[in-house]
Amino acid sequence: MFPACFTARFILSLLFPCLLLPFTACVAGLSPPPLPPGLLLRTAGPVDRGGIVVWAPDGERIALAYKGTRIRNLATGAEEVLDSALPVALCWSADGEKLVAAYAVPAGLRLRLFALGSVGPVGETTVPGRVAGLFCPDDGSVVVIASVLRTFSFGGNFATSLYRWDGANEPTAIIVNDVSVKPLTLKKLGASIFDLVQPQLAPMQDELLFTRLHDPPALAPYFQLVQVHLLSGSSRVVADLPLTSSGGRYLAQGERVLVADGQGSTLLIDPWTQEVAAVLSLPGHVLATSPVGSRQLVDGHLFVDDKEIAVLPDVDAAGFAPRGDRLLIRRDGDLFLLEYLPAEPRPSWFVDPLRQRLLKLRQWRSSGLINHTDYLNKRGEMLP
């Protein structure tokens, strides 16, 4: 099932031998890229449909779109086919025993809930629109971000909604963005307008970060990077960005955000004060952050604890494993696995009851019951 060797362009760009790893054929005469001692890169098999891939919570399996909906064991290459249809989005339950897949259908999106070991889906529903994001929080719900575009002679209306589904009953919905779009903007963006939302669920799973199209009548369109609290419903603008931006990515508890302009700079900022902690001279077309936030991949540049340790060229997309010790890289229709990064230690704010206390504190800040300074002072008392 796995390819015997790298594609030609990837071989020439990476110049990396196979090192006798599983599912990888050796290529004689090639020198390895400059990787730190102990790190290894190997093939991880093919992928279809825009590289839809998500890590299982155990960090050993992935779910992906490849000739249907599949689960692949990265150690053995063994695969399980859940559905013959290609998904447009996937997410795992927190316990790794269930998988939610979204499929494009004429009515919008069909969501199917699979329980591993069962034949066929154990739950199914449909929501309107095209998928922008699919998340499975720890509370067992399914969060879907979907957009609908309606066109008229005078322009269009672009609306994005957040749906919550419990796997059994009808989903509930709230609108997170509703914008009028000028005819010239519609013509310029075309179908790519559906790719602009770029939602990210916060590590604490209480907030959503996404890019909102803003198209003023007399001005050029631009993005607003928006933060919305899922319980309070309150939202705030973090930054204004050009349409070239790939949006933002949360780090750690969500107290820092990587923000890319898509032109020449990627900033590490505080989303509440806009204070800039670091500037990278990279456009940030491809962004990935680890769950704890101590490592990032920006346009192929791999950073660990604020230090650049490697450059991986021609990366189309990437995602860190749940423990941050592995990095899955997509290049065209092939996957590659960078292994043996140090595992990230599990921080205290990941674990109850401290996590619940911090969540309540963050909700108060979002609702305006306390200000950001009060929040920082109280959080400082909680965390060691």
C-alpha positions in Angstrom: 0.0 0.0 0.0 2.9 2.3 0.6 5.1 3.9 -2.2 8.5 2.3 -2.7 10.3 5.5 -2.9 10.1 9.3 -2.7 8.7 11.2 -5.7 11.4 12.5 -7.9 11.1 16.2 -6.8 10.9 15.3 -3.2 14.1 13.2 -3.4 16.0 15.9 -5.1 14.8 18.5 -2.6 15.3 16.5 0.6 18.3 14.4 -0.5 17.5 11.9 2.2 18.4 8.2 2.2 16.0 5.6 3.5 18.1 4.4 6.4 16.5 0.9 6.1 13.3 2.0 7.6 9.9 0.2 7.0 8.0 1.1 3.9 11.0 3.0 2.5 13.3 2.0 -0.3 17.0 3.0 -0.2 18.3 5.5 -2.7 22.0 5.2 -3.1 24.3 8.1 -3.4 22.1 10.7 -1.7 23.2 12.8 1.3 20.8 13.4 4.2 19.5 16.9 4.9 20.8 18.7 7.9 18.8 17.1 10.7 19.8 17.0 14.4 21.3 13.7 15.5 18.7 11.1 16.3 15.9 12.5 14.1 14.7 10.3 11.2 12.5 10.9 8.2 10.6 8.1 6.4 7.7 7.6 4.1 4.3 7.2 5.6 2.2 6.3 2.5 -0.1 8.1 0.0 -3.0 10.4 0.7 -5.9 11.7 -1.5 -8.2 14.7 -1.6 -6.2 17.7 -0.5 -4.2 15.7 2.1 -7.0 15.2 4.7 -5.1 13.6 7.6 -5.6 13.7 11.4 -3.6 12.1 14.2 -5.3 9.6 16.6 -4.9 10.5 20.3 -2.5 7.6 20.7 0.0 9.1 18.3 0.3 5.7 16.5 -2.5 5.9 14.0 -3.8 8.4 11.5 -7.2 8.8 9.8 -7.0 10.0 6.2 -8.6 10.3 2.9 -7.1 7.6 0.6 -9.3 5.7 -1.7 -12.1 6.2 0.8 -12.0 6.9 4.6 -9.2 4.9 6.2 -7.2 4.4 9.4 -3.5 3.7 9.0 -1.1 2.3 11.6 2.1 4.1 11.1 4.3 1.4 12.6 2.9 -1.5 10.5 1.2 0.1 7.6 -1.9 -1.9 8.3 -5.1 -0.1 7.2 -8.8 -0.3 8.0 -11.4 1.0 5.5 -14.3 2.7 7.2 -16.1 4.1 4.1 -15.6 4.0 0.4 -16.4 7.8 0.1 -13.6 10.4 0.3 -14.0 12.7 3.3 -13.5 16.5 3.3 -12.7 16.6 7.0 -12.0 14.2 9.9 -11.6 14.2 13.6 -11.0 11.7 16.4 -12.8 11.4 19.7 -10.7 12.1 22.8 -10.5 8.4 23.6 -9.5 7.4 20.1 -12.4 4.9 19.9 -14.5 7.0 17.5 -14.0 8.9 14.3 -16.2 11.6 12.7 -16.0 12.1 9.0 -17.6 14.9 6.9 -18.6 14.2 3.3 -19.6 16.8 0.6 -23.2 16.1 -0.6 -25.7 18.2 -2.5 -27.5 19.2 0.7 -24.2 20.4 2.3 -22.2 18.2 4.6 -23.0 14.6 5.7 -21.5 13.8 9.1 -20.9 10.2 9.9 -19.8 8.9 13.3 -17.8 5.6 13.3 -17.2 3.5 16.3 -14.1 1.4 15.7 -14.9 -2.3 15.5 -18.5 -1.6 14.4 -19.7 -2.1 10.8 -20.9 1.2 9.3 -21.6 4.5 11.0 -23.3 4.6 14.4 -24.6 8.1 13.9 -25.3 10.4 10.9 -26.6 13.9 10.3 -26.4 16.6 7.6 -25.6 20.3 7.9 -25.7 23.0 5.2 -22.7 24.6 3.6 -19.1 23.6 2.9 -16.7 22.5 5.6 -14.1 24.9 7.0 -13.3 23.0 10.2 -14.2 19.8 12.1 -13.2 19.3 15.8 -13.9 16.7 18.4 -13.5 18.3 21.9 -13.0 16.3 25.1 -16.7 16.8 26.1 -17.7 14.3 23.4 -19.4 16.8 21.1 -18.6 17.4 17.5 -18.0 21.0 16.4 -18.4 21.8 12.7 -17.6 25.1 11.0 -19.4 25.4 7.7 -19.9 28.3 5.3 -22.7 29.1 2.8 -22.3 31.6 -0.1 -25.4 33.2 -1.7 -24.9 35.2 -4.8 -27.1 38.1 -6.1 -26.8 40.6 -8.9 -25.4 43.2 -6.5 -22.9 40.9 -4.9 -23.2 38.1 -2.4 -23.6 37.0 1.2 -21.0 34.8 2.9 -22.1 33.3 6.2 -20.2 31.0 8.5 -21.9 28.9 11.2 -20.7 26.8 14.1 -22.7 23.6 14.6 -22.6 21.3 17.6 -23.6 17.7 17.3 -23.9 15.1 20.0 -23.8 12.1 17.6 -27.5 11.4 18.0 -29.8 14.4 17.9 -30.1 17.3 15.4 -27.1 19.7 15.5 -27.5 23.2 17.0 -26.1 26.2 15.3 -24.8 29.7 15.9 -23.7 32.2 13.2 -20.1 33.3 13.8 -19.7 35.5 10.7 -22.1 37.0 8.2 -20.7 39.4 5.6 -21.8 41.1 2.4 -19.3 40.6 -0.5 -18.9 43.0 -3.4 -19.2 41.6 -7.0 -15.5 42.3 -7.7 -14.4 40.5 -4.6 -16.5 37.5 -5.6 -15.0 37.5 -9.0 -11.5 37.7 -7.6 -11.9 35.0 -5.0 -14.1 32.6 -6.8 -14.5 29.2 -5.1 -11.4 30.0 -2.9 -13.7 32.1 -0.7 -14.6 28.8 1.1 -10.9 28.3 2.1 -10.6 31.7 3.9 -12.2 30.9 7.3 -9.2 28.8 8.6 -10.6 28.0 12.1 -8.4 26.7 14.9 -9.7 25.3 18.2 -7.8 26.6 21.2 -5.7 24.1 23.2 -8.0 24.6 26.1 -10.9 23.9 23.7 -12.9 26.9 24.9 -12.2 29.3 22.1 -12.2 29.4 18.3 -9.7 31.4 16.3 -10.7 32.1 12.6 -10.2 34.6 9.8 -13.2 36.7 8.9 -13.6 38.3 5.5 -14.2 42.0 5.8 -15.3 43.7 2.5 -16.0 47.4 3.1 -17.9 49.2 0.2 -15.2 51.7 -0.6 -12.1 49.8 0.5 -10.2 46.7 -0.6 -11.2 43.5 1.2 -9.1 42.2 4.1 -9.1 39.6 6.9 -9.9 40.1 10.6 -8.4 37.5 12.8 -11.2 36.8 15.3 -11.3 35.0 18.6 -14.7 33.8 19.8 -15.4 32.1 23.2 -17.6 29.1 22.7 -19.5 29.3 25.9 -20.0 33.1 26.4 -20.4 33.7 22.7 -18.4 36.9 22.9 -15.9 37.6 20.1 -13.1 40.1 19.6 -10.7 41.1 16.7 -7.1 40.1 17.3 -5.6 41.6 14.1 -6.3 42.9 10.7 -4.6 40.9 8.0 -4.2 40.8 4.2 -6.0 38.2 2.1 -2.7 36.5 1.6 -2.7 35.4 5.3 -3.0 31.8 6.4 -4.5 33.1 9.6 -3.3 32.2 13.1 -2.4 29.2 15.2 -2.7 29.0 19.0 0.2 28.2 21.2 0.2 26.6 24.7 -3.0 27.7 26.6 -3.8 30.1 23.8 -2.0 33.0 25.5 0.1 33.4 22.4 -0.8 33.1 18.7 1.3 32.7 15.6 0.0 35.2 13.0 1.1 35.0 9.4 0.6 37.8 6.8 1.4 35.5 3.9 3.8 38.0 2.5 7.0 38.1 4.6 6.3 38.0 8.3 5.0 35.6 10.9 4.5 37.2 14.3 4.2 35.6 17.8 1.7 37.9 19.6 -0.4 38.1 22.7 -4.0 38.1 21.3 -5.2 40.3 24.1 -2.6 43.0 24.1 -1.2 42.6 20.6 2.3 42.7 22.1 4.8 41.1 19.7 7.1 38.5 21.3 8.9 37.4 18.2 9.1 38.1 14.5 10.0 35.5 11.8 10.9 36.7 8.3 8.7 34.0 6.8 5.3 34.5 5.1 3.7 31.6 7.0 2.0 29.9 4.2 2.3 26.5 6.0 1.9 26.6 9.8 1.8 23.8 12.4 2.1 24.0 16.1 2.4 21.2 18.7 -0.3 20.6 21.3 1.7 22.1 24.2 3.2 24.8 21.9 6.9 24.4 22.4 7.5 23.6 18.7 6.3 25.0 15.5 6.8 24.5 11.8 6.7 27.6 9.7 7.2 27.2 5.9 9.3 24.1 6.5 11.4 25.7 9.3 11.2 23.6 12.4 11.5 25.3 15.8 11.9 23.6 19.1 11.9 25.7 22.3 12.4 28.9 20.2 15.4 27.5 18.4 15.4 26.5 14.7 16.7 23.0 14.4 15.9 21.9 10.8 14.6 23.1 7.4 12.3 20.7 5.5 11.8 22.0 2.0 8.6 21.8 -0.1 6.2 21.1 2.7 2.5 21.5 1.6 1.0 20.8 5.0 2.1 19.3 8.4 0.8 18.3 11.8 2.4 17.4 15.1 1.5 14.2 17.0 -0.4 14.5 20.3 2.8 14.3 22.3 4.7 16.6 20.0 7.4 13.9 19.3 6.5 13.2 15.7 5.7 15.4 12.7 3.6 14.3 9.8 4.5 16.1 6.5 2.5 16.1 3.3 4.2 16.7 0.0 1.7 16.5 -2.9 0.0 13.1 -2.5 2.7 11.5 -0.2 3.1 11.6 3.5 6.4 11.6 5.4 7.1 11.1 9.1 9.7 12.9 11.1 10.4 10.9 14.2 12.2 11.0 17.6 11.6 14.6 18.6 11.6 14.8 22.4 8.1 14.3 23.8 6.6 17.4 25.2 6.0 17.2 29.0 2.3 17.3 29.9 1.7 20.7 31.5 -0.3 21.1 34.7 -3.0 23.1 32.9 -3.9 20.0 30.8 -5.2 18.2 33.9 -8.3 18.7 36.1 -9.0 20.3 38.5 -6.6 23.1 37.5 -7.8 23.0 33.9 -11.4 23.6 35.0 -10.4 26.6 37.2 -8.5 28.1 34.3 -11.4 27.6 32.0 -13.7 29.4 34.3 -11.2 32.2 34.6 -11.0 32.5 30.8 -14.8 32.6 30.6 -14.9 35.5 33.0 -12.3 37.4 31.0 -14.2 36.8 27.8 -17.5 37.9 29.3 -15.9 41.1 30.6 -16.4 40.1 34.3 -12.6 40.6 34.8 -10.0 42.4 32.7 -6.9 40.9 31.2 -4.7 42.1 34.0 -6.9 40.5 36.6 -6.8 37.3 34.6 -3.0 37.3 34.4 -2.7 38.0 38.1 -5.1 35.2 39.1 -3.5 32.8 36.6 -0.1 33.5 38.0 -1.4 32.5 41.5 -2.8 29.2 40.0 0.2 28.0 37.9 3.5 26.9 39.5 
